[in-house]
Amino acid sequence: MAITLKVTAKGQITLRKEVLNHLGVRPGDKLDIDLLTGGRMQLRPKRGNSAASVFGILARPGTPKLSIEEINEFAAAGWAGEK
């Protein structure tokens, strides 16, 4: 299925929602474009670490989960040199 896009006076295009869904990208994601011979290009999502991917990175199985209040208490104690 061919999808036709219009180029604006500023040289920009808007990718339609169906294209974004096909690529699996959402607002804020980045895209990589490879320029190929014959005036062609290849468009693909830039895979990397999104902000969401860092959540839980420091989690250790078997350790208790702390509330934000407990985390703040530990941080304050650390800054005060108590721990």
C-alpha positions as YAML, in Angstrom:
chain: A
units: angstrom
residues:
- id: 1
  name: MET
  ca: [0.00, 0.00, 0.00]
- id: 2
  name: ALA
  ca: [1.50, 3.33, -1.02]
- id: 3
  name: ILE
  ca: [0.97, 6.35, 1.21]
- id: 4
  name: THR
  ca: [1.41, 9.81, -0.29]
- id: 5
  name: LEU
  ca: [2.71, 12.61, 1.91]
- id: 6
  name: LYS
  ca: [2.79, 16.31, 1.11]
- id: 7
  name: VAL
  ca: [5.95, 18.40, 1.57]
- id: 8
  name: THR
  ca: [5.32, 21.80, 3.19]
- id: 9
  name: ALA
  ca: [6.93, 25.08, 2.14]
- id: 10
  name: LYS
  ca: [9.44, 24.53, 4.99]
- id: 11
  name: GLY
  ca: [10.42, 21.15, 3.53]
- id: 12
  name: GLN
  ca: [8.66, 19.17, 6.23]
- id: 13
  name: ILE
  ca: [6.36, 16.18, 6.04]
- id: 14
  name: THR
  ca: [3.92, 14.81, 8.56]
- id: 15
  name: LEU
  ca: [3.83, 11.06, 8.98]
- id: 16
  name: ARG
  ca: [0.31, 9.76, 9.22]
- id: 17
  name: LYS
  ca: [-0.82, 7.90, 12.31]
- id: 18
  name: GLU
  ca: [-0.96, 4.59, 10.44]
- id: 19
  name: VAL
  ca: [2.72, 4.98, 9.49]
- id: 20
  name: LEU
  ca: [3.71, 5.77, 13.08]
- id: 21
  name: ASN
  ca: [1.71, 2.79, 14.33]
- id: 22
  name: HIS
  ca: [3.37, 0.54, 11.75]
- id: 23
  name: LEU
  ca: [6.80, 1.69, 12.95]
- id: 24
  name: GLY
  ca: [5.78, 1.34, 16.58]
- id: 25
  name: VAL
  ca: [6.75, 4.90, 17.46]
- id: 26
  name: ARG
  ca: [5.04, 7.45, 19.68]
- id: 27
  name: PRO
  ca: [5.41, 11.19, 20.20]
- id: 28
  name: GLY
  ca: [8.93, 11.98, 21.38]
- id: 29
  name: ASP
  ca: [10.50, 8.91, 19.76]
- id: 30
  name: LYS
  ca: [13.22, 9.37, 17.17]
- id: 31
  name: LEU
  ca: [13.57, 7.94, 13.68]
- id: 32
  name: ASP
  ca: [16.67, 6.99, 11.70]
- id: 33
  name: ILE
  ca: [16.72, 7.56, 7.95]
- id: 34
  name: ASP
  ca: [19.21, 5.90, 5.62]
- id: 35
  name: LEU
  ca: [19.59, 7.58, 2.24]
- id: 36
  name: LEU
  ca: [19.81, 4.93, -0.46]
- id: 37
  name: THR
  ca: [20.71, 5.07, -4.12]
- id: 38
  name: GLY
  ca: [18.11, 6.01, -6.68]
- id: 39
  name: GLY
  ca: [16.48, 8.69, -4.52]
- id: 40
  name: ARG
  ca: [15.21, 6.13, -2.03]
- id: 41
  name: MET
  ca: [15.38, 6.11, 1.74]
- id: 42
  name: GLN
  ca: [14.82, 3.68, 4.55]
- id: 43
  name: LEU
  ca: [13.00, 4.88, 7.66]
- id: 44
  name: ARG
  ca: [13.15, 2.98, 10.95]
- id: 45
  name: PRO
  ca: [12.65, 3.71, 14.63]
- id: 46
  name: LYS
  ca: [15.81, 4.68, 16.50]
- id: 47
  name: ARG
  ca: [16.17, 2.02, 19.11]
- id: 48
  name: GLY
  ca: [17.91, 3.07, 22.24]
- id: 49
  name: ASN
  ca: [17.24, 3.74, 25.81]
- id: 50
  name: SER
  ca: [14.07, 5.68, 26.35]
- id: 51
  name: ALA
  ca: [13.40, 7.39, 29.64]
- id: 52
  name: ALA
  ca: [10.96, 4.61, 30.52]
- id: 53
  name: SER
  ca: [13.68, 1.99, 30.12]
- id: 54
  name: VAL
  ca: [15.57, 3.21, 33.21]
- id: 55
  name: PHE
  ca: [12.75, 2.52, 35.64]
- id: 56
  name: GLY
  ca: [13.61, -0.48, 37.74]
- id: 57
  name: ILE
  ca: [17.23, -0.55, 36.57]
- id: 58
  name: LEU
  ca: [18.47, -0.56, 40.17]
- id: 59
  name: ALA
  ca: [15.91, -3.06, 41.42]
- id: 60
  name: ARG
  ca: [17.32, -6.05, 43.23]
- id: 61
  name: PRO
  ca: [15.14, -9.13, 43.64]
- id: 62
  name: GLY
  ca: [14.47, -9.96, 47.28]
- id: 63
  name: THR
  ca: [15.04, -6.45, 48.61]
- id: 64
  name: PRO
  ca: [12.17, -4.46, 50.09]
- id: 65
  name: LYS
  ca: [10.60, -1.68, 48.05]
- id: 66
  name: LEU
  ca: [10.86, 1.74, 49.62]
- id: 67
  name: SER
  ca: [8.29, 4.52, 49.61]
- id: 68
  name: ILE
  ca: [9.33, 7.97, 48.47]
- id: 69
  name: GLU
  ca: [9.21, 9.09, 52.10]
- id: 70
  name: GLU
  ca: [11.65, 6.32, 53.11]
- id: 71
  name: ILE
  ca: [13.95, 7.21, 50.23]
- id: 72
  name: ASN
  ca: [13.88, 10.87, 51.29]
- id: 73
  name: GLU
  ca: [14.71, 9.89, 54.89]
- id: 74
  name: PHE
  ca: [17.69, 7.80, 53.77]
- id: 75
  name: ALA
  ca: [18.90, 10.60, 51.50]
- id: 76
  name: ALA
  ca: [18.61, 13.19, 54.28]
- id: 77
  name: ALA
  ca: [20.44, 10.91, 56.71]
- id: 78
  name: GLY
  ca: [23.18, 10.34, 54.15]
- id: 79
  name: TRP
  ca: [23.64, 14.06, 53.55]
- id: 80
  name: ALA
  ca: [23.73, 14.61, 57.32]
- id: 81
  name: GLY
  ca: [26.46, 11.97, 57.62]
- id: 82
  name: GLU
  ca: [24.28, 9.71, 59.75]
- id: 83
  name: LYS
  ca: [24.48, 6.66, 57.47]
...
